[in-house]
Amino acid sequence: MLSYPSGMAVSSRALNLLSAAIRRLRRDMGSRWRILDPGRQALLVLAHLRKGETYADLACGFGIGIRTVYRYLREGIDLLAAMAPTLEQAIEVARGKAFVILDGSLLRIDRVMMASKRDREFYSGKWKAHGVNVQVLADPAGRLVWVSPALPGSVHDIKAARTHHILTALEKAEVMAFADTAYQGSPENVRTPLRSRRKDPATGKMKPLSAGQKAANTAHARVRAIGERANAQLKNWRVLRKIRSSPHGATNLVNAIQTLILAG
């Protein structure tokens, strides 16, 4: 197998953050020697997360075995995931914002080759694909504030938000949020688009929205569109474009990348 020099758009701050965490772990474990120093191990982890490099490619590029690659990746990802903010910490950040944008995102996975019932659990009817559902909070500039743990792709957005207690936390903190129609039925502080509900007795059809209501929905959509930047930030890390490992490890992956994004 051939190897070649390459690059990736990741800040040195992210590399230093992970290198320091690995160094502390090795000191606490009393590990005297490893084939890669903390900086090189951190670089390996970032290459996997940012560029989606396979275990075999990383083993060739770093001159180590595939089993060692797997062990180093699990170790680095676990360290990063442990540094991810909690919902409570994210809400404290949100208190200082004019509002936040709440949106659900499907992270695609390889089809789950198990019993048909388990397969359906991860299938999203909305996106017609297998994946995991994560809830994303973004600030008014589209910067990432928080990402929830992953749930199976079949879970509806509002159910996911309730499962993670996001709606309750936003309401209690009196933080205004903008969300799409998937969050209809949320508390009043979560603004969703207006929908026509009453039928016209003469025609038996739903009454169309007024010009003012349509204008309000257009303005609402423009605000929500800013939140897509946070989703794009997540999916810039290629390992999340299609998760090929177990979907049960998706939360760790998401938390690790969240830590790196917030580290700048």
C-alpha positions in Angstrom: 0.0 0.0 0.0 1.3 3.5 -0.9 1.3 6.5 1.5 1.5 10.2 0.8 1.6 13.5 2.7 -1.8 15.2 3.1 -3.5 18.0 5.0 -6.8 18.8 6.7 -8.6 21.9 7.8 -8.4 21.5 11.6 -7.1 24.1 14.0 -3.9 23.5 16.0 -6.0 24.4 19.1 -8.0 21.2 18.6 -4.8 19.1 18.1 -3.3 20.6 21.3 -6.5 20.0 23.3 -6.5 16.3 22.4 -2.7 15.9 22.7 -2.9 17.3 26.3 -5.8 14.9 27.2 -3.9 11.9 25.9 -0.7 13.0 27.7 -2.7 13.2 31.0 -4.3 9.8 30.4 -0.9 8.2 29.8 0.5 9.8 33.0 -2.4 8.6 35.1 -2.2 5.1 33.6 1.6 5.0 34.2 2.1 4.2 30.5 5.9 4.4 29.9 6.1 3.9 26.1 3.8 3.9 23.1 4.7 3.6 19.4 3.1 7.0 18.7 3.6 10.0 21.0 0.5 12.0 22.2 0.7 14.5 19.3 0.9 11.8 16.6 -2.0 9.8 18.3 -4.1 13.0 18.4 -3.3 13.6 14.7 -4.4 10.1 13.9 -7.7 10.6 15.6 -8.3 14.0 13.9 -7.6 12.4 10.5 -10.2 9.7 11.1 -12.8 12.2 12.3 -12.2 15.0 9.8 -11.4 13.0 6.7 -13.1 9.7 7.4 -9.8 7.8 6.9 -10.2 4.0 7.2 -8.3 2.0 9.7 -6.2 0.4 7.0 -5.2 3.8 5.5 -4.3 5.1 8.9 -2.3 2.0 9.7 -0.3 2.5 6.5 0.2 6.2 6.9 1.3 6.0 10.6 3.3 2.8 10.3 1.3 0.9 12.9 -1.0 -2.1 13.0 -4.8 -2.0 12.4 -5.5 -3.2 16.0 -3.3 -0.3 17.3 -5.2 2.1 15.2 -8.5 0.9 16.6 -7.3 1.1 20.2 -5.9 4.6 19.6 -9.1 5.9 18.0 -11.3 4.5 20.7 -9.1 6.1 23.4 -9.0 9.5 21.7 -12.7 9.6 20.9 -13.6 8.7 24.4 -11.4 11.5 25.8 -13.0 14.1 23.5 -16.5 12.8 24.2 -16.0 13.2 27.9 -15.2 16.9 27.4 -18.5 17.7 25.5 -20.8 20.2 27.2 -24.0 19.0 29.0 -27.4 20.4 28.2 -27.3 22.4 31.4 -24.0 24.1 30.3 -25.5 24.7 26.8 -28.6 26.4 28.3 -26.3 28.7 30.3 -24.7 29.7 27.0 -28.1 30.1 25.4 -29.2 32.5 28.2 -26.7 35.0 26.8 -28.2 34.9 23.3 -31.1 36.7 21.8 -32.5 33.3 20.8 -31.4 29.9 19.7 -32.4 27.7 16.7 -33.5 24.1 17.4 -33.3 21.6 14.5 -33.1 17.9 14.1 -30.5 16.3 11.8 -30.3 12.7 10.5 -26.8 11.3 10.5 -26.8 8.4 8.0 -25.5 5.0 9.0 -24.9 1.7 7.2 -28.1 -0.4 7.1 -28.4 -2.4 10.3 -28.1 -6.0 9.2 -30.1 -7.5 12.1 -33.7 -8.5 12.6 -36.2 -6.6 10.6 -37.7 -4.9 13.7 -34.2 -3.5 14.6 -33.7 -2.4 11.0 -36.9 -0.4 11.0 -35.9 1.3 14.3 -33.1 3.2 12.5 -35.1 3.9 9.3 -36.3 7.5 8.9 -39.5 7.7 6.8 -38.9 11.5 6.4 -35.5 11.1 4.8 -36.0 7.5 3.4 -32.7 6.4 4.8 -31.2 4.6 7.8 -29.6 6.9 10.4 -29.6 8.4 13.9 -31.5 11.5 15.0 -29.6 14.3 16.8 -31.0 17.6 18.0 -28.9 20.6 17.3 -29.0 24.0 19.1 -27.4 26.9 17.2 -27.0 30.6 18.1 -28.2 33.6 16.0 -25.0 33.5 14.0 -25.4 29.8 13.2 -22.6 28.7 15.5 -23.0 25.4 17.3 -24.2 25.5 20.9 -25.0 21.9 21.6 -25.7 18.5 20.0 -27.9 15.9 21.8 -27.1 12.2 22.2 -28.1 10.1 19.2 -31.5 8.3 19.0 -32.7 5.9 16.3 -33.7 7.6 13.0 -37.3 6.6 13.3 -37.8 8.9 16.3 -39.7 12.1 15.5 -38.0 15.4 16.2 -40.4 16.6 18.9 -40.2 13.3 20.6 -36.4 13.4 20.5 -36.5 17.0 22.0 -38.8 15.8 24.8 -36.7 12.7 25.5 -33.6 14.9 26.0 -35.6 17.4 28.0 -34.6 20.3 25.7 -38.0 21.9 25.5 -38.4 21.9 29.3 -34.9 23.3 29.8 -35.5 26.1 27.2 -38.8 27.0 28.8 -37.5 27.0 32.4 -34.5 29.3 31.3 -36.9 31.5 29.4 -34.9 31.2 26.2 -36.7 31.9 22.9 -36.1 29.3 20.2 -37.1 29.0 16.6 -37.9 25.6 15.1 -39.7 24.0 12.1 -43.2 22.4 11.9 -41.8 19.2 13.3 -41.9 20.9 16.7 -45.6 21.9 16.7 -47.0 21.5 20.2 -43.9 22.8 21.9 -44.1 25.5 24.7 -44.8 29.1 23.7 -41.2 30.1 23.9 -40.4 27.7 20.9 -41.7 29.6 17.8 -42.9 27.4 15.0 -44.4 28.3 11.6 -48.0 29.2 11.4 -50.3 26.5 10.0 -53.9 26.7 8.7 -56.1 24.6 10.9 -59.7 25.6 10.3 -61.8 24.5 7.3 -63.8 26.9 5.2 -67.5 25.9 5.7 -68.3 26.9 2.1 -65.6 24.7 0.4 -64.8 22.2 3.1 -61.1 22.9 2.5 -58.5 24.3 4.8 -58.4 28.1 4.8 -55.3 29.5 3.2 -52.9 31.6 5.2 -53.3 35.4 5.0 -50.7 37.6 3.4 -49.5 38.7 6.9 -49.2 35.0 8.1 -47.2 34.1 4.9 -44.9 37.0 5.5 -44.4 35.9 9.1 -43.6 32.4 8.0 -41.1 33.7 5.4 -39.3 35.7 8.1 -39.4 32.7 10.4 -37.8 30.5 7.7 -35.0 33.0 7.2 -34.1 32.8 10.8 -34.2 29.0 10.8 -32.0 28.8 7.7 -29.2 30.3 9.8 -29.3 27.2 12.0 -28.3 25.0 9.0 -24.8 26.3 9.4 -24.5 24.3 12.6 -25.6 21.2 10.9 -23.1 21.9 8.1 -20.4 22.2 10.7 -21.1 18.8 12.0 -21.2 17.1 8.6 -18.0 18.8 7.5 -16.4 16.0 9.6 -16.6 13.2 7.1 -17.0 10.4 9.6 -20.5 11.8 10.3 -21.6 11.8 6.6 -22.1 8.1 6.9 -21.4 6.3 10.2 -20.0 2.9 9.3 -19.4 1.7 12.9 -22.1 0.6 15.3 -25.0 3.2 15.6 -24.8 2.7 19.3 -21.4 4.4 19.2 -22.8 7.4 17.4 -23.3 9.5 20.5 -19.6 9.2 21.3 -18.6 10.3 17.8 -21.0 13.3 17.9 -19.8 14.4 21.3 -16.1 14.1 20.3 -16.7 16.2 17.2 -18.8 18.7 19.2 -15.8 19.2 21.5 -13.5 19.9 18.6 -15.9 22.3 17.0 -16.4 24.3 20.2 -12.7 24.3 20.8 -12.3 26.3 17.6 
